[in-house]
């Protein structure tokens, strides 16, 4: 199903009126909707995940009779919910930031709805209602790469990594062709599905907009996976395709060495990182490891510049993603965890 033009007006940003009551917080201060709540034709079945900027539910689509993942825009630090399920801004001070985040959430949904890659989250539809916005996605089941490595559920041979990267190259190149960049590629943002296919999660566009406006952008950075140009204090460095190149190479380094690279700001001052060639020596080919080292160059202009260039450097064919989806590259245990779509 194609989504993207099913947008309903949400009206003006609401603030608590005198005497207006908000929904009592659930255990742990959650803003999540209760089980059984109806959002359009979707019935809330369970809570999948809740973060500072959104909530993801398992929901049942009564129109198409299937389970889906429903994501709700809910920046908990500046909004709450009334007993009528409306999301309201806690203070006029936050109104502009809330609206900017809402626009970014909708734009992200619209963007994802246009993409068609097996390794990208698909958005079926999105709309605005109840003072907020929602997007509906497939209900994915799998385990994050980070957890799979921690639990020793995969054996990361070079062939496995090549097939794994083939799917991710397809996804990231799809994004880049639209002049967009992910900027948060990391082991906890990659889901391994039951068929072995990697799924790239969490664009986090609304979160980035809000944290930029509140002057705390470094909160979203993952040390070791974020390149130097993503740090706010480093001026004169542009972000681009090479930003995602660094992050993806850092993911491979993490797989190969069992450790994330040192933070880019530390490497900028004193780069004592053990090279991929050294960390993976004897287990992976020298050419493969050398390409990862080049992609992890601290200075952006000296780094591999595009996913196409990284693909060529690693000698990964364009059809590698297809191979990864057809071979038994899946995690080796059947007890895969519930989907995790970042909030």
Buried (B, 14 or more C-beta within 10 A) or exposed (E): EEBBEBBEEBEEBBEBEEEEEBBEEEEEEBBBBEEEBEBBEBBBBEBBBBBBBBBBBBBBBEEEEEBBBBBBBBBBEBBBBBEEBBBBBBEEEBBEBBBBBBBBBBBBBBBBBEBEBBBBBBBBBBBBBBBBBBBBBBBBEBBBBBBBBEBEBBEBEBEBBBBBBBBBBBBBBBBBEEEBBBBBBBBBBBBBBEBBBBBBBBBBBBBBBBBBBEEEBBEBBBBBBBBBBBBEEBEEBEEBBBBBBBBBBBBBBBBBBEEBBBBBBBBEEEEEBEBBBEBBEEEBEEEBBBBBBBBBBBEBEEBBBBBBBBBEBBEBEEEBBBBBBEEEBBBEEEEBBBBBBBB
